[in-house]
Amino acid sequence: MRKISLIILYTSGALMLIGGIGDQFINQLLDVHLKFLGYPPSSDFFVKTQDLMMLMLHSVGGGLISCGVSMLVLTYFGIQRDLEWAKWTVLGIAWIAQGFNGYSMYSAGSYYYYPVAILILTTIGVLLYPKKWTIKNH
């Protein structure tokens, strides 16, 4: 189970990283965004608002990149060395980052399946990882 768990955790960290990188390449509002906004007519205000929204999306993407890198580093240096706190930290990172991301995407009518998939994978990976048993001498 240990090897399968590590593969799942590396995959979820990589998917988080890739999702954040993907956000960097979105340069205009997508159709789901326009639908959420009610297909507003083009105006100077709309163009500036779109620019602001793209800056915010790129900022979120940067945060997701850093979360993905953190998950990969914690998996390699912490979980793989059986540090119990590292797996719960990875799970916390995933739930905070992709929980907010998925909820926001769902609220805007966007495709929220990617963040939910990362949450599910990370949770499965953490729960499958075997607990290291130690015997304490009293």
N, C-alpha and C positions, 0 to 999 in steps of 0.2 A: 504493500500500500504506500510505502514511503516514496518510492520512485514515481508512481502514478500521481501522488499528491504534488510532488515537486514539479512534474511536467505541467499539471493543471495550474499551479501557482505561477510558474514562468510564463505560461500562455496568457493568463489573465493580466499579468503585469505588462507583457508585450502588447496585448490588445489595448490596454489603457494608454500606453505610449503612442501606439499607431493612431488611435482615435484623436489624441491631442494634436498629433502632426497633421492629421486630416483636416482638423479645424483651421489650421494655418492657411490652407489653400482655398477656403471659401471667401470670395471677394465681393459677393453681392447677396442680397436676400434670396433665399430659396423660395420655391413655390409655396411650401408649407408656411413660411414666414409671412408671405404676402396674403395668403388665405387667412391666417390668424389676424392680420391687420385689416382685413376686409378689402383687399386690393385697392389701396389708396392711389389717387392720381399723382403723377409725378409733379414735383415742385421743388423749389430750392430747399425748403424745410425737409421734405422727404429724402432728398439726396444727402443732406447733412446728417439726418437721423440714421440713414442706412450706413453712412461712414462710421458713425459712433457705434452702431450695433456691431459692425465688423471688428472694430477695435476691441469691443467687449468680448466678442466671440474668440478673437485671437488671444486675449488675455486668459479666458477660460481654458482654451486649448493649451496654453503654456502651463497652466496649473495642472492639467491632466498629464502633460508630458512629465512634469516633475513628480507627480504621483506615481506614474508608471515606472519611472526610473527608481523611485524609492521602493516600490514593491519588488522590483527585480533585485536591487541591492540587499534589501532585507531578507529576501528568499535565499540569496546566495550566501550572505555572510551571517545571517541569523538563524533562519529556519533550518537550513542545511546542517547547521552545527547544533541543532536541537535546543535552541534558545526559545523557551516557551513564550516569552513576551513578544518575540518577533512575529510569530504567526498571528497573534491577536492584534498587533500593530498593523500588519498587512490587511487584515480584515477590516479594521477601523478605517484605514485609508480608503479602501475600496468603497465601503458603505457611505462614508462622508462624501467623497468625490463623485462617485457614480450615482449615489442616492439623490443628491441634489441635481445632478445633471439629468438623470432619467426623469425625475419629477418635473423639472422645468420643461424638458422636451415633451413629455406627456401633456402638460398643461397648455403648451403652445400648439398641440396637435401634430407634433413632429414624430418621427419614428424613434421610439424610445427603447427598442429591442436590444440595441447594442449595449447600452449601459446596464440593462437588466441582465443580459447574458454575462457580462463581466462580474456583476454581483453574485450571480448564481455560481459561476466557475470558481470565484475566489472563496466563497463560502464552502463549497464542496471540497476544494483543495485543503482548506484549513481543517475542516472536520475529518477528512480522511487521514490527515497526517497523524501517525501514531504518537501517542504520548510517551515521553521518556520516563520510565519508571526508575525511581531511586529508592534504595533502602536506607533508612536513617537509623543510625545507632544511637540509642538513648543511654 
